[in-house]
Amino acid sequence: MGILEGKKILVTGVLTDSSIGFHVARVAQEQGAEIALTAFPRPTLTERTARRLPSGPDAVPPVLELDVTNAEQLDALAGKLRDVGFDHLDGVVHAIGFAPQTALGGNFLETPWEDVATAVHASTFSLKSLTMACLPLMNDGGSVVGLDFDATKAWPVYDWMGVAKAGLESCSRYLAKYLGPQGIRVNLVAAGPLGTMAAKSIPGFGGMTEMWPKAAPLGWDIKDSDPTARAVVALLSDWFPATTGEIVHVDGGLHAIGAPE
């Protein structure tokens, strides 16, 4: 029996099989969960990717279109989940982040507010809006887990996405504060750089992927999303019943050291 046996989990951010969300969904299924996926902007691509999950092409989990910046779609989410047999949720995975190119790659001082606002709305406020959209289905408590990238430092090229991630970390703590009385835990997993489609679109991202494996005490494989997915699934499970407002680093230990040797 897996650690998510019998649980219903909503996973966002599955685009291709390199997406962290895909690997979370894979491990969640392997651990016994029934999952539903959200998709944006290409639900058909997510549906094709979902066929590669352990459930196979004949048992593809439901895929619901969801733009987390669209209030109407958020308002309709709980109803759509009920329509596909999810009368409750035990867990929600927030694996969503977006910033315009002008907000990345060393443009920090020139980025206009409109592009900063887009990054914060999609990458930070969406944790709160997604959680609230799912709240009607979490009457028995549950676990919300978001994907993070250590926001305690100013990273090369990450720029306003780093600011958005700092906001995500703060947002998770406030959600933990306000939703704790309802038995809902809110935690983040801060992963090291992984070779996702989104990461590859960041100008200069290759510099971090070259540095990280050499500097991390445990080493780091940018092609291996399994450690990150396992951490997310562990936090979704009942094995962390009294943990909320936490950030679990899955980065080979790089966050814990100073300047690399």
N, C-alpha and C positions, 0 to 999 in steps of 0.2 A: 504493500500500500504506500502510495506517495504522500508527501507532506501537504499536497493540495487536494487530496482525494475528496471529491464531492463539492468542491468550491467552484463558484462561477466568477470568472475574472474578465474584466474588460481591458484590452490592450490597445493602445494607440501607437501611431508612428510606424506601422509596418508598411514599407514601400517595396523593398527588395529583400532578398535573403541575406543581404549584408547589413540590414537595419538591426539595431540593437533590439527593437521591439519584436522582430521576427524571432530572435534567439530566446527572448523572454517567453514568447508564446510557445515556442518549441519545448523549452524546459518545463513550463507550466503544464503542458499537456502530458509530458513524460511523468510528471508528478501527480497526475490524476485530475487536473482541473478541466472544466468545460470553459472554453473561451469564446469571446466575441471580439471582433476587431473593428476599429474605426479607420476610415481612409480619407485622405485628402492630399493632393487634388485629383488623384486618378484611382477611383475605386476599382476599375477593371484590372489595373496593375496589381493592387493589393489582393484581389481575388485570385489572380494567377499565382502570386507568391504564396498565398495561403494553401494552395494545393500541395506545396512542398513540406508542409507541417506533418508531424507524425500521424495525424488523423487521416492523411492521405487524400487523394483527389475525389474520393467518393463520400467523404465526410468533412467537407470544407466548413469551417466555422462561419457564422454569419458575419458579413462585412457591411457596416453602416457608414454612409457618407457623413463626415463631420468636419466642418471648419470651426475650430475652437474660437475664432474671432467673430463668428456669426451667431448672434443672440437667438434667432429663430431656430437654428439647427440645434443649439444647446437646449432650448426649451423643449424640443421634440425628442431629445435623446432617450429619456426614461421610457416614453411611450413606445418608441421603436424597439428598445430592448425587450420590453414586455411582449411585443408582437412576435419576436423571434424566440420566445420561451424563457427569457431571463426575468423571472418575477422578482428576483433580488440579486444583489451583487455582494460578493465577499471581498472583492479587491478591484482596484483600478490602477493601471500603469500609465503614467504620463511620460511619454517618450517623444515629446514634441519640442522643436526649437526652430526658429527661423529668424534670419536677419538679412536685409538687403545687402548687396555687395558693397555699397558705399559705407556700411557700418563695420566692415571688416578689413583686414589686410593692411593696417597702418594708416587708415583714414580717420582715426579717432577725432582729431582736431577739426576736421572739415565736415563731418557727418551732419546733415541737417536734422532738425528735430523730427520731421515727419518720418524719416527712416528709423530713428531711434525709437519713436513711438510704435512703429510696426514691430520692431524686435521685442520690445517690452510686452506689447499686447500678446504676441504669438508665443513668446518663450517664458513669460513670467506670470502675467495675469491669467493666462490659460490654465495654470495649475488650480487656481481658485475657481475659475468658471467651470472647468471640467468636473471638479470635485462637487460643486454645488449642483450641477446638472445630474450627477449620479446619486446624490444624497437621498432622494426619495426611495431608492432601491436598497439603501444600506441601513435599514431599520434595526438590524441586529449587530450593528457595528461593522468593522471591517478594516481594511488596510489600503492606504493610498501610497504608492511609491513612485517617485519621480526620478528621472535621469539628470544628472548634474555633471558639471566639470568644475573642479576646485576654483572657487571664486575669491580665495583669500590672497591671490597673487595677480599681478598684471602680466598676462602672457603675451608673447609676441603674436601679432596679427589677429588676436581674438577680439580685442577692442570692445565695441558696444555689446557684443554677445557676452563678454565677461561681466559687464555691468548687469545685463539681463539675468545672468546666472546668479549674481550676488542677490538680486531681487528675488529670484526663485528660492534661494536658501532662506531668506527672511520670510517670504510668503509661507514656506512649509512650516516654519516655527509658529507663525500666527494661526495657521490652520490647525496645527497640533493643539494649540492652546484652546481654540474655540470649539473644536470638534471632539476633544478628549472626553467631555462629559457624555457624549453619545457613543462612546466606545470605539471611536474611529482613530486609528493610528496614521500618522503622516510622516514619512521618512524619505530621504533621498539616497541614491547611490551615485557617488562621484567617481566616474570611470576615467581611466587614462585614455589617451587618444586611440580611436579605433577606425579602421578603414571603411567607414560608412560612406554612402553617396553624399550625405550632407557635409561630412568632414572634409572630403576631397574637394568640395566646392569652395573651401576657405582659402584665399590666396596665401601662399607661404606655409600652408599646413605641413608640408613635407619636412620642414625644419624641426618641428616638434616630434614627428614620428621617428626621425633619425636620432634625436637626443634621448628620448624617453627610455628605450631599451638599455642604453648604456648607463643612464643615471639611476634608474630604479633599483633598489637593493635586491628585489626578487627578479629583476628583469621584466620585460614587457613584450608581448606579442600583439602587434596591432591587428593581426588577422584573427585573433581568438576572442570572440565575444562571450564565450561560455562562462568565464569567471564572473563577469558582470551580470549575466543572466541568472546565474545561480544565486548571487547576492539578492537580486530583486525578488526572486521566487522565495528565498528564505524569509525576507521581510513580509511577503504576502501571506506566509504561513502562520500557524499558531505558535511557532517556536520563539517569537518575539512578542509575547503578550503585553509586556510592560515597557516597550520601547517606542517612543514617539518623539518627533522633533529632532531626529538624529540624522547625521550624514555619515554613511558608511563609505569609506574610500576603497575602491578596487582599482589600484593604479600601480601595483608592484611596490608600493611603499614610498614613491617619490615625494608625496606630500609631507613626509615626516623628516626629510633631510634638508640641509642647507644647500650651498652651492655644490654641484656635482664635482667629483674629483677629476 
